[in-house]
Amino acid sequence: MARFSMGEILVAEEVKQRIAEEDQMICLNRHAQCDWGDIDPAIKELNEKALSEGSQSLYSAYTTSTEIKLYIITTPERDKTMLMVQPVEGQWSITRD
């Protein structure tokens, strides 16, 4: 069972072409269980904060069985979750004050 609403699941065409559906589902399930995968610890911290505050997107990244990196983002509104092979530019950078 998901720990948060993921809304509509949107899968990029490149993901459909390059990553087996089984791998997609495994990664999506991990994301839903708040196992954020292969991301920077600072992003993991932001995800945990976003779960309680609901103010930011949730990010995860996983290496599939074919060694392709799959990125998953759930919007702050929790109405869409996107699966993509390349991260959205600027979404994965962390700044520290």
C-alpha positions as CSV (number, residue, x, y, z in Angstrom):
1,M,0.0,0.0,0.0
2,A,1.3,3.4,-0.9
3,R,2.2,5.8,1.9
4,F,1.0,8.8,-0.2
5,S,-1.3,9.4,-3.1
6,M,0.5,9.2,-6.5
7,G,-2.3,10.4,-8.6
8,E,-2.2,9.7,-12.4
9,I,0.8,7.7,-13.5
10,L,2.5,9.1,-16.5
11,V,5.2,7.1,-18.3
12,A,7.5,8.8,-20.8
13,E,7.7,7.1,-24.2
14,E,11.5,6.5,-23.7
15,V,10.7,4.6,-20.5
16,K,8.1,2.4,-22.3
17,Q,10.7,1.6,-25.0
18,R,13.7,1.0,-22.9
19,I,12.5,-0.4,-19.5
20,A,10.5,-3.5,-19.0
21,E,7.1,-3.0,-17.4
22,E,8.1,-5.3,-14.6
23,D,11.0,-3.1,-13.7
24,Q,8.8,0.0,-13.9
25,M,6.3,-1.6,-11.5
26,I,9.1,-2.6,-9.0
27,C,10.5,0.9,-9.0
28,L,7.0,2.5,-8.7
29,N,6.2,0.3,-5.8
30,R,9.5,1.3,-4.1
31,H,8.7,4.9,-4.6
32,A,5.2,4.4,-3.2
33,Q,6.8,2.8,-0.1
34,C,9.1,5.8,0.4
35,D,12.2,3.9,-0.6
36,W,13.8,6.7,-2.6
37,G,16.5,4.6,-4.2
38,D,19.8,6.0,-5.5
39,I,19.5,9.6,-4.7
40,D,21.4,12.1,-2.7
41,P,20.8,11.9,1.1
42,A,19.8,15.6,1.1
43,I,17.0,14.8,-1.4
44,K,15.9,12.0,0.8
45,E,15.6,14.4,3.7
46,L,13.6,16.8,1.5
47,N,11.3,14.0,0.5
48,E,10.6,13.1,4.2
49,K,9.9,16.7,4.9
50,A,7.6,17.0,1.9
51,L,5.6,14.0,3.1
52,S,4.6,15.7,6.3
53,E,4.2,19.2,4.8
54,G,3.0,18.3,1.3
55,S,4.7,21.4,-0.1
56,Q,7.3,19.8,-2.5
57,S,7.6,17.1,-5.1
58,L,8.8,13.7,-4.2
59,Y,11.9,12.3,-6.0
60,S,13.4,8.9,-6.5
61,A,15.8,7.2,-8.8
62,Y,16.6,3.5,-9.3
63,T,18.9,1.4,-11.4
64,T,16.9,-1.2,-13.3
65,S,17.9,-4.8,-14.0
66,T,19.2,-3.6,-17.3
67,E,21.4,-0.9,-15.7
68,I,19.2,2.0,-16.9
69,K,18.5,4.8,-14.4
70,L,14.8,5.4,-13.9
71,Y,13.7,8.6,-12.3
72,I,10.3,9.1,-10.6
73,I,8.7,12.3,-9.5
74,T,5.4,12.9,-7.7
75,T,4.0,16.4,-7.9
76,P,3.5,18.5,-4.7
77,E,-0.3,18.2,-5.2
78,R,0.1,14.4,-5.4
79,D,-2.0,14.3,-8.5
80,K,0.6,13.0,-10.9
81,T,3.6,10.7,-10.8
82,M,6.0,10.7,-13.7
83,L,8.5,8.0,-14.8
84,M,11.3,9.2,-17.0
85,V,14.8,8.1,-18.0
86,Q,16.3,11.6,-17.8
87,P,15.6,13.9,-14.8
88,V,13.9,17.2,-15.4
89,E,16.7,19.8,-15.5
90,G,17.0,21.7,-12.3
91,Q,14.8,19.4,-10.3
92,W,17.6,17.3,-8.8
93,S,20.0,20.0,-7.6
94,I,20.3,20.7,-3.9
95,T,21.3,24.0,-2.5
96,R,22.4,24.5,1.1
97,D,22.2,27.8,3.0
